Amino acid sequence: MAENYRELDLAEMGRRIRSRREALGLSRENLADKLKVSGQFIADIEYGHKGMSIKKLYTMCQILDVTADYILAGGLLPEERDGETSRACEEIMSILQGCSAGQLKSIGKIAQIYAREVRAR
């Protein structure tokens, strides 16, 4: 029986790291200093060119105040864990359950545009 595991998407992982770093007001160099790596290493991670060790991932999670699930697979951010938000996420996930990967990517793009517009108001 073939298992259907998701592949680790380094580019998506890097985008989540960059987004969180920027949300916290950290430069690449700030994050690099805290993680005790070079700024180029952070850039390589954010562009999806490199991964990192479990030890660096663990430290990165603490610096960015996120779970490993968030970095690796896009789980919820800590501030998103209240009851109302959790219920809304569950509702959205149930609506999207039958969508293909292509449909989900399109929905993701629409959601990004919508979120950007809502935040700008």
N, C-alpha and C positions, 0 to 999 in steps of 0.2 A: 504494500500500500504506500503510495507516494504521499509525502507530507507537503503541505503548502505553507512554508515559512516565508515571511517577508525578507527581502534582502536589506541589508543595512545601506542606506543611501547617504553617503558621506556629504554630498552636496546639500541635501536637505538638513542634515545635522549641522553643517557649517552655517547655513542660513539662520537656523534657530539660535546658535551661539552668537552670531553677529547681532541679530535682532535683540537678544537679551542684553548683550554687552552695551549696545547703543542705548537701550531703554534705561540702563543703570548709569549712563553718562561716562562709561569707561572707554578710553582709547585702546587701540590694540596694544600699545606700549604699556599702558597701565595694567591690562590683563596679563600681558607677558611677564611683567615684573612680579605680579602676585603669584603667577604659576611657575615662575623661575624658568622661563623659556625665552626664546627670541621673538621679536615682533613678527619676523618672517614665518616662524612656526605657527603663530596664531593666524596669520594670513593664509597659510597653506591649509589649515584646518577649516577656516571660514569659506574658502573656495572649494573645499571638498577634495583637495589634492592629497591630504594625509589624514590619518586617524591619530588616536592617542592611546597611551597605555591606560589600564584600569586605574592606576594610581593618579595619573593626570586627570582622568575623567572624574574621579572622586573629588579631587581638589577643585576642579572647574565647577562642579555642582555646588560646592560650598561657596565659592567666590560669586557665582552668578545667582545663588539662592534658588536653584531649581533642582528637580529630581533627575536622576539618570534617565528615567523614562522620557522626560521632556526632551532631553538632548538627543537620545537615541531614536525615539519613535514619535515625538511630538505630543507627549502627554500634557496634562494641565499644568499651568504655572501655579505656584503656591497661592498667589492672590486670587486665583480663579476657583478655589475650592470651597466657597460658601455653598449653602444648600440651594439657593435659587439658581446660581450659575451651573451647578452640577446637574440639576434637573433640566435646565435648558439645553445643556450639552447632550445629555442622554436623549432628549426629545429629537434634537437635530440628528444625532447618530442613528436613531431608529428610522427617521425619514430617509436617510441616505443609504440604508442597509442594502438595498437592491441595486445601487448604482455601480456602473463599471468604473474601472480606473480612469478612463478618459473622461467620463462624466464627472467624477469626483475632482479631477484636475480643473475642469471648467468651472465647477461650483466653487472651488477654492479661489480661483481668479476673481470670480464675481464677489465672493466674500471679502477679499482683500480690497477691492474697489469700494465696496459698501462701507467697510470698517474705516478706511481712510477718509471718506466723505463724512461719516458720522463724527469721527474724532476732530475734524476740521471745524465743526460747528460750534 
